[in-house]
Amino acid sequence: MDHHLHIFIAVAEKKNFTRAAEELHLTQSAVSIHIKTLEEKFEIKLFERTNKFVRLTKAGEILYFHAKNIINQYAHVQRLIDDLKLIPSGPLHIGSGYTFGEYHLPKIISRFTEKHTMVTPHITIKNSQDIVNHVINHEIELGIVEDHIDFTELESFTLSKDELVVIVSSKHPLAQQKEVEFEQLHNEQWILRKPGSGTRNTVDKVFNDFQFSPKSVMEFGTSQIIKESVEAGLGISIISKSAIQKEIILNTITPIKLKNYPIEREFICITHSTILKTRTAELFLQFLHDQN
């Protein structure tokens, strides 16, 4: 049954029998037979098929949603059984928000895999809200996000604190100041992360505290393009200080503090509270605890 589901998921995601067959290293006719077997089992069509498109029926959409969960559960059971071996090994599925994932996680993973050489990390870097959803849906074993999360399905603990600062080009007139009043920034062009990111949530809180709505905002998906835009003089931003260490050394970006208003947040590790954790996940969680 699980083999049928793997093939069904591939066709649903590729929206094409030929491309699914190529990915699975099967013939197109073999893929068609597996889909036909599923349709006969459920006594309903799972795909609408024409010369122009392949798309899920309503029944197909229901099966796709649950098939993904079933396959994830199969994989999780396999990892739990593998954990009975004496040496920790196998995949470790980790998710992280961009700031922690890009500027902190690589060093942590490096230290962890030095101790546990048979573990293979699989890392997903997305917005914090996406990481929360992946943990809830059992698609990753643990996540590191940039906000406190209030979900009954999740357990969490604080990994570390993070300082955010206003950043300007080193050629900007404000670059000569170590701190500024927020009112000095009212007429600036703001360059911000897209909604859904932990950094954007923190910035929105700052704006709300100052009852400020920027006149002009450019939104980007990663800190890297924001830094490059600030360097180019396109505007200013608020970003984690840990993300601009190289730029500070190169003197291309200048960090500035807000007067009497420290901008701080916490990096939070989250796991699902109702699912057994694999041995590799337990080891990594203990490793994270030991870092504090």
Disulfide bonds with the S-S distance in Angstrom:
none
